[in-house]
Amino acid sequence: MTVTTRLRSGETRTAGVAPGRTRRRRVDSLKAFLYVAPALAFSLIFLIVPTLQTAWYSLYDWNGLSAATWAGVQNYIDIVQDEQLRDSFMHVGVLVVFYSFLPIAIALLLTMVISRAHALRGMSFFRTVLFLPQVIASVVIATTWLAIYSPNGLLNTLLRAIGLDSLTHVWLGDFNTALVSVGFVGTWLNVGLCLVLFLSGVGNVQPELFEAARLDGASGLQEFFGITLPALRGQITVALTLTVVSSLKTFDLVYITTRGGPGNSTSVPAFEAYNRAFNSGQVGSAASVAVVLTIGILLITALIGRLQPKDTE
């Protein structure tokens, strides 16, 4: 490569770029590629290829063993026509309320109360306890709540102890309460996550803003809606993304506590995909459910991401 420079006298001078510098740039580029190559290979082998393979399986009627027959888009049509599959997507919509909207609302309320306090002793311990469910294995959480909801479990025992025997219930065995009971587990699970996110956001707000608002006689609600809530827009977007995605891909909690029952009252898409693939021999149908669920998660995540405030310089 050459660079031509025109001098003031009108003469031109040609200078060449050192070959060593070009070679060094190529080596640096190769090194950079080698650094990311393992991650790219991992994603290709364990994410991209299986995803494409699942999408291919969804176009066939296959039981996982014998020869597959072409089904086209029939498996996707069945998602709309099959009442059991249709109900599973409706159930996960209900779980979004319990897994996402309720935890965010409760965490915002707690954040408003805590931000008004001048000093709260033991805040670090408080945050740790609330965040603890996030680091406990989901199998342990599901098993614990299965015991709590059992006929002789902690919940019914407490109700009997305070004289509310009429409210005791087979919480996970009733068509009317099973899905709500599973949803409340999600609420308990995600409140701590949302609260920790919101408290970290409040910690980034200048204390002078709160002091000025209090000197002006602002009420707790005015302070919350005027200062705290606008400052937490980014954290709310993150919390909304994490909690909505966790509700849409719910599987282990349902699998351990209810197995989709009683009847079909707690079935969700992830459980239906598993059940059809490994128990019913409907691999094509399971693959179509997985593809629709994946696309739904990606679209919802993209929509929620639009709420994220843009960085301003």
PyMOL commands that set and color helices and strands:
alter all, ss='L'
color gray80, all
select helices_A, chain A and resi 19-57+74-81+83-116+123-135+138-149+154-161+165-167+178-203+207-215+220-231+233-248+252-257+269-278+283-305
alter helices_A, ss='H'
color red, helices_A
select strands_A, chain A and resi 2-6+12-16+60-61+69-70
alter strands_A, ss='S'
color yellow, strands_A
deselect
rebuild
show_as cartoon
